[in-house]
């Protein structure tokens, strides 16, 4: 992948973040998501790539834009052929309710590099480079946490595990605290904390949670780029949300989708299964203020964004603070963000 594409992809998440920001705190998840999707697609289609969305807004029938299988980019001769995983708003609820940690994110890689995970739940265990050989999701969480602490040369009482504060994790949070670990349970948004777990100089040693599979694949791309490690498992809905009639029906559909995509359910997936190599570009722009990046701020008609841009091949991590003079934007983008 040409290295100069990185800056192009940062413009995509910047536009999506500006679009999402328009709907910040308005209580309408769908309007926020729709605007971010539209902005993302508009900018993607200006880039010289032959791209295909492999993790996106859903199947063509229920997602009018950035659906799985949609082609984006100018596809001019000689351009890179790439697969793309997007989450135009990672945290639609956070955006709608004005809570922290909402991001516009994407990961781009070579054709065939991402696991084609359907929109279902995924169990995720992530560590940074210093503990990359210490995880094994075949073993219990307790065994994993002890191995990670050992690898990091500290007692369990100094190990910090990040997770999502969801009822499905109540038991496990208590268990981890019982082991002596410090647990950071954030309401939503596991992509940001997955990245934090792999960054130097931060307080999170491990991420453990059951969250979205599409978010998991996007996280895997950046985990790989930052030389961390991740194990995961796709879980049908009844295993996560209980065996109600509706959940059982949805679970059967999820299993059918996995079979069609050639992906195994309830089996440990290693980093190689999630993302085949580290020739990826990852871009995340903050919508609301978070632990990873600042959110959008607006001063009259000038917006400021912060983007984390990671290029896996050279392992370069950039933070880009951009000022956007909104009146000078392309009219089609203005129609979405203003
Ligand atoms: C997960 C997680 C995301 O939403 O998808 C979660 O991966 C949804 O969980 O980061 P529930 O279905 O239990 O609400 C996020 O937290 C935000 O999109």
Boltz pocket constraint, residues with backbone or C-beta under 6 A from the ligand:
constraints:
  - pocket:
      binder: B
      contacts: [[A, 89], [A, 90], [A, 91], [A, 92], [A, 164], [A, 166], [A, 187], [A, 188], [A, 189], [A, 190], [A, 191], [A, 210], [A, 211], [A, 212], [A, 213], [A, 215], [A, 216]]
      max_distance: 6.0
